[in-house]
Amino acid sequence: MDVRENVRRAIDVMTAWTSDSGYEFTWSRLVENVVNEPDGEIMLLMGFVNLAGELGIKLERATGQAMRSHLQDIALKYH
């Protein structure tokens, strides 16, 4: 699997999500990235895992707090 391509796919979906109030565009980008490739869902999932890691590292550097601390805060929200 091409890590760069997988992350690019995740960025495509997340970019749509940040600009789409009704979520129709986000859904279309998600579907486009999943159905047009064999194993598209796995590729997109791995892209999101890598993207989340990259964003976590940036957040850690920007705030000075360990990524684990941020993850714990988010986990509390969804507990």
Summary of the structure (lengths in Angstrom):
residues: 79
radius of gyration: 14.3
end to end distance: 33.0
largest distance: 40.1
contacts: 199
relative contact order: 0.13
helix: 81%
strand: 0%
